[in-house]
């Protein structure tokens, strides 16, 4: 799959980030991860991102990263494209990127570099170096310390033909509009705010109809139903699911920093696909929060 073919795939449909399975003592659980991917793949996501933010990329050792990406690529070879999360310092990100390409990932999601004191011109140089280290398509994730503007992205697009996507995790509408208007069809555009469904209608109006769903990990049918309702402007269905599920879900998710990942792992456990605990520095939901989430999921019916 060349970068332009990947861009076409990412320009429509629902995307998701499978959680990474760990055993009770925190080791990568390959067998459980395979079962998860086999369960999720048939639901119709356009692509899955292995070892992304929800997949706890930030907590994986290099050897574990290779296992996660290889397992995802091998399991989903005939069902859904796998993109690999990459990040960290530039040389580290390049090593991850080249390893993911070697293992057969169809593309990369370039996560923020985790260095707080860097100019955005320096961040742009970082993105360019990673893009030029591989031939597969790259999606850059504007979030946290990565806040590239339209001019910087336009220059990167000229220098890096395989930079084919932009994912927004900032929620800066003015910036998103300026990027969308400046770059036009040069990129595929992905909504990437935590619990993206809440912002999906607004982002569609901005020309960003595609987003990544974390709740696809545990209520995939509901996640797909919601996406299709957004696509056909079915405001009644969108409003009902937001009221019945997403707003109370956000109430739980917002109680502690890091719960955007923890709550997804809790949801997976509730529906019978236990992914094990989150790794520190994240913390798992408290028992009463877990029970509140279980009640919400139960109301969504069989998936």
Buried (B, 14 or more C-beta within 10 A) or exposed (E): BEBEBBBEBBBEBBBBBBBBBBEEEEEBBBEBBBBBBEBBBEBBBBBBBBBBBBBBBBBBEEEBBBBBBBBBBEBBEEBBBBBBBBBBEBEBBBBBBBBBBEBBBBBBBBBBBBEEEBEBEEBBBBBBBBBBBBEBBBBBBBBEEBBBBBEBBBBBBEEBEBBBBBBBBBBEEEBBBBBBEBBEEBBBBBBBBBBBBBBBBEBBEBEBBBBBBBBBBBBBBBBBBBBEBBBEEBEEBBEEBBEBBBEBBBEBBEEBEBBBBBBBBBBBBBBEBBBBBBBEEBEBBBEEBBEBBBEBBEEBEEB
